[in-house]
Amino acid sequence: MSTEAVSQAPPSEMQRGLKNRHLQLIAIGGAIGTGLFLGSGKLISVAGPSIIFVYMVIGFFVFIIMRSLGELLLSNLHYKTFGDIAKDMLGPWAGFFVSWNYWFSWVIACVADIIAITAYVQWFNADIPSWVPALFAAGLLLLLNLQPVKFFGETEFWFAILKIVAILGLIAVGIVLIVIGFQTPDGNTASVTNLWSHGGMFPMGASGFVLGFQMGIFSFIGVEMVGTASAETENPRKTLPKAINSIVVRILIFYVGALAVIMCVTPWDQIAPDKSPFVSTLTTAGFGLAAFVIQLVVLTSAASSANGGLYSGTRMLFGLAKDGHAPRGFAWTNNRGVPSKAVFFTSVFLFASIPLLFAGDSVVAAFTFVSSMCATLILFTWGSIVVSYIVYRRRFPERHAASKFKLPFSRVSPWLVLAFFVFIAGTLLYGEDTRTPFLAAPLWFILLTVLWQLQKRKLQREGRPLTSSIPTVTHPLDIED
């Protein structure tokens, strides 16, 4: 796109079209993704019942990350994303790295979701060529993200409702089966004792428990989406704290509760690693129709996750363009407040899921590779939030003191998270399935380094600032309050 064309259509702003109910359900939907529905089968086969503790530990640290992000965003409502926070706290280079990395990680996550959609569709009909649902899903995601943000919020609202009802329904059915001592056609009796009667809570020992953290991290990718969406929310000071504080309850119910019930009904060593345990459990229990319905919900869940990912990625690309770190055309929004050029550009990469389906031995193999790469990149994104918080607390003690949404134990918590990330990096390097994508990740950061140096020199030659500044004046929303 030429400079003249850009000047004739100057960048406009996105609209605050998301309401409280949208943000709350986006927060819930972001915490219930493809990693839970599809990846948990593989995780159970690796870690056994100890996967429950894996999710508890990861959930604890994710909560700290989100509380850090919440305090940062509310310290200045002019922050649109954590890319804005990174450039303000760490420098222009950090905004470039964090924003492009987050965009790329969501492109990869969306590819993983499309691969998962393919697996779900083939559950209904194995004769359907894998490229057909992948192509259809990519096209549908493009169409959905060209709609106004209010439409996105409404879509995610109902997607999230479906996920919640499905998981709560599965938990309720599972509890009933446990209470009545239901015997499956395989001769297993539903019982809480199934959690420890098949080799104990840690049947694979410490190594299995440690390996559970690799893909467990992927299950939580998307919780930070609520931070991106808050920039298009009507009243973030009221809605964002509610959404973040509810994370603990969501993790306990949707992750710990659901998987505990599944392993009580079907012993962990009889759950197929290449299938969704949510569907296979109901099928094993003889609830064919319920399994069919759950499969539909799981399918929409993957679509929801990809939809939210494409939304987050395009908003990050929009911010990059406004900072001068991406072509100016991506900062253009149409008359409905949608950064449509950023949407089209990002959507092109979703079609990369199609050749990946033919590269691996199975859909799950492709999903494992892609999700592992994504888990590696998200560590950098989450790490930038935590490091930005450490700098913020030192540089702006008055903002921290005035905050009504402070991070608990803020002197120690961020450092615990960084130590945990070192541990996660070790697990990704330790596992055979995750080692290759982990070792491939530095190539991406080398590329980013080269691109930053080129962009930096270009901006300096043109006499432009290395990034756009963050306003320090009172935000209009605070004036209205």
Secondary structure, 3 states (H helix, E strand, C coil): CCHHHHHHCCCCCCCCCECHHHHHHHHHHHHCCHHHHHHHHHHHHHHHHHHHHHHHHHHHHHHHHHHHHHHHHHHCCCCCCHHHHHHHHCCHHHHHHHHHHHHHHHHHHHHHHHHHHHHHHHHHCCCCCCHHHHHHHHHHHHHHHCCCHHHHHHHHHHHHHHHHHHHHHHHHHHHHHHHHCCECCCCCECCHHHHCCCCCCCCCHHHHHHHHHHHHHHHCCCCCHHHHHHHHECCHHHHHHHHHHCHHHHHHHHHHHHHHHHHHHCCHHHCCCCCCHHHHHHHHCCCHHHHHHHHHHHHHHHHHHHHHHHHHHHHHHHHHHHCCCCCHHHHCCCCCCCCHHHHHHHHHHHHHHHHHHHHCCCHHHHHHHHHHHHHHHHHHHHHHHHHHHHHHHHHCHHHHHHCCCCCCCCCCHHHHHHHHHHHHHHHHHHCHHHHHHHHHHHHHHHHHHHHHHHHHHHHHHCCCCCCCCCCCCCCHHHHHC
